[in-house]
């Protein structure tokens, strides 16, 4: 048995409802300077910051507002509130932009801060730095609330202001900027109040970690054992596939009406209704079909199996996740294995892992789903959004992986950046990161301390199978598209789904949209009356042709680091050409798609022989 580097342990309950006490919120506005090469530099013009300190005991809350027009003014304000032994949080909406405009890396290096933790990927950004007895944590508000600031303001009843940036005066721009900071401040207060007043959890750096804290604080009733068996973890990772997104029809249809139906809290629904792994028991290098059948009544299982199927029910993941028919090997979880055994689709079993299981999510789901309904009745839309996000964010924390960065030296005076190096001796690529005068090398990625991918993979498997159940219930050629928890159907399909329809029941279906016409170009690329979705294309993009758009590109913090340009934010105009070639199934001349048929000689069924392996705690006579 091989093991990874983490130590096996039992998850511990949370015991605190702590909220950050010292917080600065800030926002900047920029002068736009067009360059000959076509890029536009964003240079600090003005900004607002607000220092907020929670009260306590006899002390009231404290707010200090500060207007600035220079980098030194901003950083003097920040550092003046960075007191010894007090952790200061600094929060902005879309932090990579504001942090770069105020030249965070350069100024922090000048003040002898070093990086304690750095993560910036997708919409999540977290930068922890430390100086002499001082600590600052830069957090993106999108880590918690992934909505535009205008939507947040609307939910708060404090609407975001709108101005013409080309003609507005400085006083107007100041007012506009200050309103954005006010929305951030109020959002934070509301989130903290929501968590504290209902004894939900402490506030963590992301909504996912906050969801985990909430689970461990009030809903952790069965011990969960975090293991380090690498063979088992590899199978767990192989079984962990995302939601089902597929086109069953491509093209335009005007024979509507068509309906978009959504599942009410799909992931919460499947989390509540099933048992999930809580303790690794045993890894099998190979297993027989009979042993698998005998294990499933007693254990949750992940197994590598050879499938021979005429139903597109099982996911395989290579370049993309597809649902083929025919014969192929894939790694499945308990619900998929049970589904396949009932239909005699499993022809051989390879590696397998078994786990003891428990009902670990019912309390958590019941609390937050009831809370959502109550909050909606009270008209507290922002709190409802918090509860909804906590419901949907928990399962993914069990599947989290992390990059491993090792400090390899110091580099005084070197600009912060990322380099990809090629080692001619080892013939391998190395990723080197320079941050605040120190050098780090990425040595790989591994499980995070509390990850248990088998839990996450079971949740997503139950969700895919529930969606497949709905697809089958629609009836052939009555459904056109699916995306994780939604289906596009015609009226016949809607009528066939009548037993599932319910506006508020967990797992029930509700109609989100109706349209007389519909055009499906590909995944997350479609048009309905009143709605147009094209993944990767901004709503402000200029349409050049049916498949070409010009839009402004806003670089990520990782992108700026890779270009060694973290002291100057800039945007560029790019042209995006859409590749609408569908690669997840065969597309027929009439627009309908057909699943791929797999029959690869290299995937032939092996001859697995030998005794039936013994399962722990099971009477051998059952095998």
C-alpha positions as CSV (number, residue, x, y, z in Angstrom):
1,X,0.0,0.0,0.0
2,X,1.3,3.4,-0.9
3,X,0.4,6.6,0.9
4,X,0.6,10.3,0.3
5,X,2.3,12.8,2.6
6,X,-0.7,13.9,4.8
7,X,-1.4,12.2,8.1
8,X,-4.6,10.3,8.5
9,X,-6.9,12.0,10.9
10,X,-10.5,12.5,12.0
11,X,-12.2,15.8,11.1
12,X,-12.7,17.9,14.2
13,X,-15.8,19.9,15.0
14,X,-15.6,23.7,14.7
15,X,-16.0,25.6,18.0
16,X,-16.0,29.3,17.1
17,X,-18.2,31.9,15.4
18,X,-15.3,34.4,15.0
19,X,-15.6,37.2,12.5
20,X,-12.7,39.4,11.3
21,X,-12.5,42.4,13.5
22,X,-10.3,44.8,11.6
23,X,-11.2,45.3,7.9
24,X,-10.5,47.8,5.2
25,X,-12.7,48.0,2.1
26,X,-11.5,49.9,-0.9
27,X,-12.2,50.6,-4.6
28,X,-10.2,52.6,-7.2
29,X,-11.1,54.5,-10.4
30,X,-8.5,54.9,-13.1
31,X,-7.3,57.1,-15.9
32,X,-7.2,55.2,-19.1
33,X,-4.1,55.8,-21.2
34,X,-4.1,54.4,-24.7
35,X,-0.7,53.0,-25.9
36,X,0.6,52.8,-29.5
37,X,0.6,49.0,-29.3
38,X,-3.2,49.0,-28.8
39,X,-3.3,48.3,-25.1
40,X,-4.9,50.6,-22.5
41,X,-3.1,51.3,-19.2
42,X,-5.2,51.8,-16.1
43,X,-3.5,54.3,-13.8
44,X,-4.8,55.3,-10.4
45,X,-6.9,58.4,-10.5
46,X,-8.8,58.3,-7.2
47,X,-10.2,55.9,-4.7
48,X,-12.0,55.4,-1.4
49,X,-11.1,53.2,1.5
50,X,-13.1,52.5,4.7
51,X,-11.6,51.0,7.8
52,X,-14.2,49.1,9.8
53,X,-13.7,47.7,13.3
54,X,-16.3,45.6,15.0
55,X,-17.3,46.7,18.5
56,X,-17.6,44.6,21.5
57,X,-18.4,45.0,25.2
58,X,-18.9,48.7,25.8
59,X,-17.3,49.7,22.4
60,X,-19.4,50.5,19.4
61,X,-18.5,49.7,15.8
62,X,-16.0,52.1,14.2
63,X,-15.9,53.4,10.6
64,X,-13.2,55.6,9.2
65,X,-13.6,56.8,5.6
66,X,-10.6,57.9,3.6
67,X,-10.3,59.5,0.1
68,X,-7.0,59.1,-1.8
69,X,-5.5,60.1,-5.1
70,X,-2.0,58.7,-4.8
71,X,-0.4,55.3,-4.0
72,X,1.4,56.6,-0.9
73,X,-1.8,58.0,0.5
74,X,-3.6,54.6,0.2
75,X,-0.8,52.5,1.6
76,X,-0.1,54.9,4.5
77,X,-3.8,54.5,5.4
78,X,-3.6,50.7,5.2
79,X,-0.4,50.4,7.1
80,X,-1.6,52.8,9.8
81,X,-4.3,50.3,10.6
82,X,-2.0,47.3,10.5
83,X,-1.3,47.1,14.2
84,X,1.0,44.6,16.0
85,X,-0.6,41.2,16.5
86,X,-3.9,42.3,14.8
87,X,-4.7,40.6,11.6
88,X,-6.0,43.2,9.0
89,X,-8.3,42.1,6.2
90,X,-8.3,44.2,3.1
91,X,-11.3,43.5,0.8
92,X,-12.1,44.7,-2.8
93,X,-14.5,43.6,-5.4
94,X,-12.5,42.0,-8.2
95,X,-9.3,42.3,-6.2
96,X,-6.8,41.5,-8.9
97,X,-7.7,44.8,-10.6
98,X,-7.6,47.1,-7.6
99,X,-4.5,45.3,-6.1
100,X,-2.6,45.8,-9.3
101,X,-3.7,49.5,-9.8
102,X,-2.4,50.3,-6.3
103,X,0.8,48.3,-7.1
104,X,0.4,46.0,-4.2
105,X,3.4,43.7,-5.0
106,X,5.8,46.6,-5.4
107,X,4.7,48.5,-2.3
108,X,4.5,45.5,-0.1
109,X,8.0,44.4,-1.2
110,X,9.3,47.9,-0.3
111,X,7.8,47.6,3.2
112,X,9.6,44.2,3.7
113,X,6.4,42.1,3.7
114,X,6.7,38.4,2.5
115,X,4.1,36.1,1.2
116,X,2.6,33.6,3.6
117,X,0.0,32.3,1.2
118,X,-1.0,33.1,-2.4
119,X,-3.9,31.8,-4.5
120,X,-5.6,33.5,-7.5
121,X,-7.6,31.3,-9.8
122,X,-10.9,31.8,-11.5
123,X,-13.0,34.2,-9.3
124,X,-11.1,33.4,-6.1
125,X,-8.2,35.5,-4.9
126,X,-6.5,35.3,-1.5
127,X,-3.1,36.9,-0.6
128,X,-1.7,36.6,2.9
129,X,1.4,38.6,3.7
130,X,3.4,39.1,6.9
131,X,5.8,41.8,8.1
132,X,7.5,42.5,11.4
133,X,4.7,41.4,13.8
134,X,2.1,42.5,11.2
135,X,-0.2,40.5,9.1
136,X,-2.5,41.5,6.2
137,X,-4.9,39.4,4.3
138,X,-6.2,40.6,0.9
139,X,-9.5,39.0,0.0
140,X,-11.7,39.3,-3.1
141,X,-15.4,39.8,-2.2
142,X,-16.1,37.4,-5.1
143,X,-14.7,34.7,-2.8
144,X,-18.1,34.9,-1.0
145,X,-20.6,36.5,-3.3
146,X,-20.2,35.8,-7.0
147,X,-22.5,38.4,-8.3
148,X,-21.9,41.9,-9.9
149,X,-21.7,44.7,-7.4
150,X,-24.9,46.2,-9.0
151,X,-26.8,43.0,-8.1
152,X,-25.5,43.0,-4.5
153,X,-26.4,46.7,-4.2
154,X,-29.9,46.0,-5.4
155,X,-30.3,43.2,-2.9
156,X,-29.1,45.5,-0.1
157,X,-31.4,48.3,-1.2
158,X,-28.4,50.5,-1.9
159,X,-28.2,50.7,-5.7
160,X,-24.9,51.1,-7.5
161,X,-24.6,54.4,-9.2
162,X,-24.1,54.8,-13.0
163,X,-22.2,57.6,-14.6
164,X,-20.6,58.4,-18.0
165,X,-16.9,58.0,-17.3
166,X,-16.0,60.1,-20.3
167,X,-17.9,63.2,-19.2
168,X,-18.3,62.9,-15.4
169,X,-16.7,65.4,-13.0
170,X,-14.3,64.5,-10.2
171,X,-17.0,65.1,-7.6
172,X,-19.3,62.8,-9.5
173,X,-16.6,60.1,-9.8
174,X,-15.8,60.4,-6.1
175,X,-19.5,59.8,-5.2
176,X,-19.7,56.9,-7.6
177,X,-16.6,55.3,-6.1
178,X,-17.6,55.8,-2.5
179,X,-21.0,54.1,-3.2
180,X,-19.1,51.0,-4.4
181,X,-17.2,50.8,-1.2
182,X,-20.3,51.4,0.8
183,X,-22.0,48.4,-0.9
184,X,-18.9,46.3,-0.1
185,X,-19.1,47.4,3.6
186,X,-22.8,46.7,3.9
187,X,-22.5,43.3,2.2
188,X,-19.8,42.3,4.6
189,X,-21.8,43.4,7.6
190,X,-24.9,41.5,6.3
191,X,-22.9,38.3,5.7
192,X,-21.3,38.5,9.2
193,X,-24.6,39.2,10.8
194,X,-26.2,36.3,8.9
195,X,-23.5,33.9,10.2
196,X,-23.4,35.2,13.8
197,X,-27.1,35.9,14.5
198,X,-28.1,32.4,13.4
199,X,-25.1,30.7,15.0
200,X,-24.1,29.3,11.6
201,X,-20.3,29.5,11.4
202,X,-17.2,31.7,11.5
203,X,-16.4,33.7,8.4
204,X,-13.6,32.0,6.4
205,X,-11.7,33.2,3.3
206,X,-14.1,31.6,0.8
207,X,-17.7,30.6,0.7
208,X,-16.6,27.0,0.3
209,X,-14.5,27.0,3.5
210,X,-17.3,28.9,5.3
211,X,-19.7,26.1,4.3
212,X,-17.3,23.5,5.7
213,X,-17.0,25.5,8.9
214,X,-20.8,25.7,9.1
215,X,-21.0,21.9,8.6
216,X,-18.4,21.2,11.3
217,X,-19.9,23.7,13.7
218,X,-23.5,22.5,13.8
219,X,-24.1,19.4,11.6
220,X,-21.1,17.1,12.1
221,X,-22.8,14.1,13.7
222,X,-20.8,11.2,12.2
223,X,-17.0,11.0,12.4
224,X,-15.3,11.4,9.0
225,X,-11.9,9.7,8.7
226,X,-9.5,11.3,6.3
227,X,-7.1,8.7,4.9
228,X,-3.9,8.7,2.9
229,X,-4.1,5.5,0.8
230,X,-2.8,6.7,-2.5
231,X,-4.3,3.8,-4.6
232,X,-7.7,4.6,-3.1
233,X,-7.3,8.3,-3.7
234,X,-6.3,7.7,-7.3
235,X,-9.6,5.8,-7.8
236,X,-11.5,8.5,-6.0
237,X,-10.1,11.1,-8.3
238,X,-10.9,9.0,-11.4
239,X,-14.5,8.7,-10.3
240,X,-14.9,12.4,-9.6
241,X,-16.6,13.9,-12.7
242,X,-18.6,17.1,-12.9
243,X,-22.2,17.8,-13.9
244,X,-23.7,16.5,-17.2
245,X,-23.8,19.1,-19.9
246,X,-24.8,17.9,-23.4
247,X,-26.5,18.9,-26.6
248,X,-29.1,16.4,-27.8
249,X,-30.0,18.7,-30.7
250,X,-28.1,21.3,-32.6
251,X,-29.7,24.0,-34.7
252,X,-32.8,26.2,-34.7
253,X,-36.3,25.1,-33.9
254,X,-39.4,27.3,-34.2
255,X,-42.0,24.6,-33.4
256,X,-42.3,25.7,-29.7
257,X,-43.1,26.4,-27.1
258,X,-40.0,25.2,-25.4
259,X,-39.4,25.2,-21.7
260,X,-36.3,25.4,-19.5
261,X,-36.8,23.5,-16.3
262,X,-34.5,23.5,-13.3
263,X,-34.1,21.1,-10.4
264,X,-34.6,22.8,-7.0
265,X,-31.2,22.6,-5.3
266,X,-30.0,19.5,-7.2
267,X,-26.8,18.9,-5.1
268,X,-28.6,19.5,-1.8
269,X,-31.3,17.1,-2.9
270,X,-28.9,14.2,-3.6
271,X,-26.8,15.1,-0.5
272,X,-29.8,14.7,1.7
273,X,-31.2,11.5,0.3
274,X,-28.2,9.1,0.4
275,X,-25.4,7.7,2.4
276,X,-21.9,8.8,1.8
277,X,-18.4,7.4,2.5
278,X,-17.0,8.3,5.9
279,X,-14.2,5.8,6.4
280,X,-11.8,4.0,4.0
281,X,-11.9,0.3,4.7
282,X,-10.0,-1.7,2.0
283,X,-8.4,-1.4,-1.4
284,X,-8.7,-4.3,-3.8
285,X,-6.2,-4.7,-6.8
286,X,-9.0,-6.6,-8.5
287,X,-12.5,-7.7,-7.6
288,X,-15.1,-10.0,-9.1
289,X,-18.6,-9.0,-10.1
290,X,-19.9,-11.3,-7.4
291,X,-17.8,-9.6,-4.7
292,X,-19.0,-6.2,-5.9
293,X,-22.6,-7.3,-5.7
294,X,-22.0,-8.7,-2.2
295,X,-20.3,-5.5,-1.0
296,X,-22.8,-2.9,-2.2
297,X,-25.5,-3.7,0.5
298,X,-23.0,-3.0,3.2
299,X,-20.6,-0.4,1.8
300,X,-20.2,2.5,-0.5
301,X,-17.9,1.5,-3.3
302,X,-15.7,3.0,-6.0
303,X,-14.6,0.5,-8.7
304,X,-13.0,0.4,-12.1
305,X,-15.3,-1.5,-14.3
306,X,-15.7,-2.6,-17.9
307,X,-19.1,-1.5,-19.1
308,X,-21.1,-2.9,-22.1
309,X,-24.1,-0.7,-22.4
310,X,-26.7,0.6,-24.9
311,X,-27.6,3.4,-22.5
312,X,-25.6,6.7,-22.4
313,X,-25.6,6.7,-18.6
314,X,-22.0,6.4,-17.6
315,X,-19.4,9.2,-17.9
316,X,-15.9,8.8,-19.1
317,X,-13.4,11.6,-18.9
318,X,-10.4,12.1,-21.2
319,X,-10.1,15.4,-23.1
320,X,-13.8,16.0,-22.1
321,X,-16.6,14.2,-20.3
322,X,-18.8,12.1,-22.6
323,X,-21.5,9.6,-22.1
324,X,-20.9,6.9,-24.8
325,X,-22.5,3.5,-25.4
326,X,-20.7,0.3,-26.3
327,X,-17.9,-1.3,-24.3
328,X,-15.4,0.7,-22.3
329,X,-13.6,1.0,-19.0
330,X,-14.6,3.7,-16.5
331,X,-14.5,4.3,-12.8
332,X,-17.9,4.4,-11.1
333,X,-19.3,5.1,-7.7
334,X,-22.0,3.4,-5.6
335,X,-25.1,4.7,-7.4
336,X,-23.7,4.1,-10.9
337,X,-22.5,0.6,-9.9
338,X,-25.9,-0.3,-8.6
339,X,-27.5,1.1,-11.7
340,X,-25.2,-0.9,-14.0
341,X,-25.5,-4.2,-12.1
342,X,-29.3,-4.0,-12.3
343,X,-29.0,-3.8,-16.1
344,X,-26.2,-6.4,-16.4
345,X,-23.9,-3.7,-17.9
346,X,-20.8,-4.7,-15.9
347,X,-18.7,-7.3,-17.6
348,X,-15.6,-7.1,-15.4
349,X,-14.3,-5.4,-12.4
350,X,-10.7,-4.1,-11.9
351,X,-9.5,-2.1,-8.9
352,X,-12.0,-1.2,-6.2
353,X,-12.3,0.5,-2.8
354,X,-14.9,0.0,-0.1
355,X,-16.0,2.5,2.6
356,X,-18.3,2.5,5.6
357,X,-20.9,5.1,5.1
358,X,-23.4,7.3,6.9
359,X,-26.1,9.9,6.4
360,X,-23.8,12.9,6.9
361,X,-25.7,15.7,5.2
362,X,-29.4,15.5,6.2
363,X,-29.1,18.0,9.1
364,X,-27.1,20.5,7.1
365,X,-29.4,20.4,4.1
366,X,-32.6,20.6,6.2
367,X,-31.3,23.6,8.1
368,X,-30.4,25.7,5.1
369,X,-33.3,24.7,2.9
370,X,-35.8,25.6,5.6
371,X,-33.9,28.8,6.2
372,X,-34.0,29.7,2.5
373,X,-37.8,29.3,2.4
374,X,-38.2,31.4,5.6
375,X,-35.9,34.1,4.2
376,X,-37.8,34.3,0.9
377,X,-41.1,34.7,2.8
378,X,-39.5,37.6,4.8
379,X,-38.2,39.2,1.6
380,X,-34.5,38.9,2.7
381,X,-33.1,38.2,-0.7
382,X,-29.4,38.7,0.2
383,X,-29.7,36.3,3.1
384,X,-31.4,33.8,0.9
385,X,-28.5,34.1,-1.6
386,X,-26.1,33.3,1.3
387,X,-28.1,30.3,2.4
388,X,-28.3,29.0,-1.2
389,X,-24.6,29.4,-1.8
390,X,-23.7,27.6,1.5
391,X,-26.0,24.7,0.4
392,X,-24.3,24.4,-3.0
393,X,-20.7,24.9,-1.8
394,X,-20.1,22.3,0.8
395,X,-19.7,19.1,-1.2
396,X,-16.9,20.6,-3.4
397,X,-14.7,21.2,-0.3
398,X,-14.3,17.5,0.1
399,X,-12.9,17.3,-3.4
400,X,-10.4,20.1,-3.2
401,X,-6.8,19.7,-4.3
402,X,-4.0,22.2,-3.8
403,X,-0.7,23.2,-5.5
404,X,2.5,22.5,-3.6
405,X,4.9,25.5,-3.6
406,X,8.4,25.1,-2.0
407,X,10.5,28.1,-1.2
408,X,13.9,27.7,-2.9
409,X,15.5,31.1,-2.2
410,X,15.3,34.8,-1.9
411,X,15.6,37.4,-4.6
412,X,15.8,41.0,-3.3
413,X,14.9,43.6,-5.9
414,X,13.4,41.1,-8.3
415,X,9.9,41.9,-9.7
416,X,7.1,39.6,-8.8
417,X,6.4,37.2,-11.7
418,X,6.0,33.6,-12.8
419,X,8.4,31.8,-15.1
420,X,8.2,28.5,-16.9
421,X,11.7,27.0,-17.2
422,X,12.9,23.9,-19.1
423,X,15.5,21.8,-17.4
424,X,17.7,20.3,-20.1
425,X,19.1,17.7,-17.6
426,X,15.8,16.3,-16.5
427,X,13.9,17.3,-19.7
428,X,11.1,18.6,-17.5
429,X,9.4,21.9,-17.2
430,X,9.6,23.8,-13.9
431,X,7.2,26.5,-12.7
432,X,9.0,29.2,-10.7
433,X,7.2,32.1,-8.9
434,X,8.9,35.2,-7.6
435,X,6.8,37.0,-4.9
436,X,7.8,39.8,-2.6
437,X,11.5,39.0,-2.7
438,X,11.3,35.3,-2.4
439,X,11.4,32.4,-4.9
440,X,9.1,29.4,-5.0
441,X,9.0,26.3,-7.1
442,X,5.8,24.4,-7.8
443,X,6.6,20.7,-7.0
444,X,3.2,19.3,-7.8
445,X,-0.4,19.1,-6.5
446,X,-1.8,17.0,-3.8
447,X,-4.9,16.4,-1.6
448,X,-5.7,19.2,0.8
449,X,-5.6,18.4,4.5
450,X,-9.3,17.7,4.8
451,X,-10.2,16.4,1.3
452,X,-12.1,13.2,0.8
453,X,-12.8,13.0,-2.9
454,X,-15.0,9.9,-2.6
455,X,-17.7,12.1,-0.9
456,X,-17.6,14.6,-3.7
457,X,-17.6,12.0,-6.5
458,X,-20.6,10.3,-4.9
459,X,-22.5,13.6,-4.8
460,X,-21.9,14.4,-8.4
461,X,-22.7,10.8,-9.5
462,X,-26.1,10.9,-7.7
463,X,-26.8,14.2,-9.4
464,X,-25.9,13.0,-12.9
465,X,-28.1,9.9,-12.4
466,X,-31.0,12.0,-11.2
467,X,-30.7,14.2,-14.3
468,X,-30.5,11.1,-16.5
469,X,-33.7,9.8,-14.8
470,X,-35.4,13.1,-15.8
471,X,-34.1,12.8,-19.3
472,X,-35.5,9.3,-19.7
473,X,-38.8,10.5,-18.2
474,X,-39.1,13.2,-20.9
475,X,-39.4,10.6,-23.7
476,X,-37.3,10.3,-26.9
477,X,-36.8,13.6,-28.8
478,X,-38.7,15.6,-26.2
479,X,-35.5,17.0,-24.7
480,X,-32.8,19.1,-26.5
481,X,-30.1,20.2,-24.0
482,X,-29.0,19.7,-20.4
483,X,-26.7,21.6,-18.2
484,X,-26.0,20.1,-14.7
485,X,-29.4,20.8,-13.2
486,X,-31.5,22.0,-16.1
487,X,-33.3,20.6,-19.2
488,X,-34.6,22.2,-22.4
489,X,-37.8,20.3,-23.3
490,X,-40.9,20.6,-25.5
491,X,-44.5,20.5,-24.3
492,X,-44.7,16.7,-24.5
493,X,-41.5,16.5,-22.4
494,X,-42.9,18.9,-19.9
495,X,-46.1,16.9,-19.6
496,X,-44.1,13.7,-19.1
497,X,-42.3,15.4,-16.2
498,X,-45.5,16.3,-14.4
499,X,-44.8,14.1,-11.4
500,X,-41.5,15.9,-10.8
501,X,-42.8,19.4,-11.1
502,X,-42.9,21.5,-7.8
503,X,-41.8,25.1,-7.4
504,X,-40.3,24.7,-3.9
505,X,-39.9,21.0,-3.1
506,X,-36.2,19.9,-2.8
507,X,-35.4,18.1,-6.0
508,X,-38.6,19.2,-7.7
509,X,-38.7,20.9,-11.1
510,X,-39.7,24.4,-11.8
511,X,-40.1,26.3,-15.1
512,X,-37.5,29.0,-15.4
513,X,-38.2,30.2,-18.9
514,X,-40.5,29.6,-21.9
515,X,-39.7,30.4,-25.5
516,X,-41.4,29.9,-28.8
517,X,-38.1,29.5,-30.7
518,X,-34.7,28.1,-29.7
519,X,-31.3,27.9,-31.3
520,X,-28.6,25.6,-29.8
521,X,-25.1,26.1,-31.1
522,X,-23.2,24.0,-28.5
523,X,-22.4,23.8,-24.9
524,X,-23.4,27.0,-23.0
525,X,-24.0,28.5,-26.4
526,X,-27.7,29.0,-27.2
527,X,-30.5,31.6,-27.9
528,X,-34.0,31.7,-26.5
529,X,-36.4,34.6,-26.8
530,X,-35.1,37.2,-24.4
531,X,-31.9,35.3,-23.5
532,X,-28.6,34.8,-25.3
533,X,-25.8,32.8,-23.8
534,X,-22.3,32.4,-25.2
535,X,-19.7,31.1,-22.8
536,X,-16.5,33.3,-22.9
537,X,-18.2,36.3,-24.7
538,X,-18.9,39.4,-22.7
539,X,-22.4,41.0,-22.9
540,X,-20.5,44.2,-24.0
541,X,-18.7,42.5,-26.9
542,X,-19.1,43.8,-30.4
543,X,-20.5,41.2,-32.8
544,X,-18.4,41.0,-36.0
545,X,-20.1,38.0,-37.5
546,X,-22.2,35.0,-36.3
547,X,-19.0,33.4,-35.0
548,X,-16.7,36.3,-34.3
549,X,-16.7,38.9,-31.5
550,X,-14.4,41.7,-30.4
551,X,-14.2,42.5,-26.7
552,X,-12.0,44.0,-24.0
553,X,-9.8,41.5,-22.3
554,X,-9.1,42.0,-18.6
555,X,-6.1,40.0,-17.5
556,X,-6.1,37.8,-14.4
557,X,-3.5,38.1,-11.6
558,X,-1.9,34.9,-12.9
559,X,-1.8,36.4,-16.4
560,X,-0.1,39.5,-15.1
561,X,2.4,37.5,-13.2
562,X,3.2,35.4,-16.2
563,X,3.9,38.6,-18.2
564,X,5.9,40.2,-15.2
565,X,3.5,43.1,-15.4
566,X,2.0,43.2,-11.9
567,X,2.7,46.9,-11.4
568,X,0.6,48.1,-14.3
569,X,-2.9,46.9,-15.0
570,X,-3.8,47.1,-18.7
571,X,-6.6,45.9,-21.0
572,X,-6.5,44.9,-24.7
573,X,-9.0,44.5,-27.5
574,X,-9.1,40.9,-28.7
575,X,-11.2,39.1,-31.3
576,X,-12.7,35.8,-30.3
577,X,-13.7,33.3,-33.0
578,X,-16.2,30.7,-31.9
579,X,-15.5,27.0,-32.7
580,X,-18.9,25.5,-32.8
581,X,-17.7,22.0,-33.7
582,X,-19.6,19.6,-31.3
583,X,-17.2,16.9,-30.0
584,X,-19.2,15.1,-27.3
585,X,-21.4,13.0,-29.7
586,X,-22.1,12.4,-33.4
587,X,-24.2,15.1,-35.0
588,X,-26.7,13.7,-37.6
589,X,-28.0,15.6,-40.6
590,X,-31.3,16.3,-38.9
591,X,-29.6,18.0,-36.0
592,X,-30.1,15.3,-33.4
593,X,-27.0,13.8,-31.8
594,X,-26.1,10.2,-31.2
595,X,-23.8,8.9,-28.5
596,X,-20.4,7.7,-29.5
597,X,-20.1,3.9,-29.7
598,X,-16.9,2.6,-28.1
599,X,-15.4,-0.7,-28.9
600,X,-11.6,-0.5,-28.4
601,X,-9.6,-3.6,-28.6
602,X,-7.1,-2.1,-26.2
603,X,-9.9,-2.0,-23.6
604,X,-10.7,-5.7,-23.9
605,X,-12.1,-7.4,-20.8
606,X,-9.2,-8.9,-18.8
607,X,-9.3,-12.4,-17.5
608,X,-9.6,-11.8,-13.7
609,X,-9.1,-15.0,-11.8
610,X,-8.4,-16.1,-8.3
611,X,-10.3,-16.3,-5.0
612,X,-13.0,-13.8,-4.1
613,X,-11.4,-11.1,-1.9
614,X,-12.4,-10.9,1.7
615,X,-14.4,-7.8,2.7
616,X,-13.8,-6.6,6.2
617,X,-16.6,-7.1,8.7
618,X,-18.7,-9.1,6.3
619,X,-19.5,-12.8,6.8
620,X,-17.4,-14.7,4.2
621,X,-20.4,-16.9,3.4
622,X,-21.9,-13.9,1.8
623,X,-19.2,-13.8,-0.9
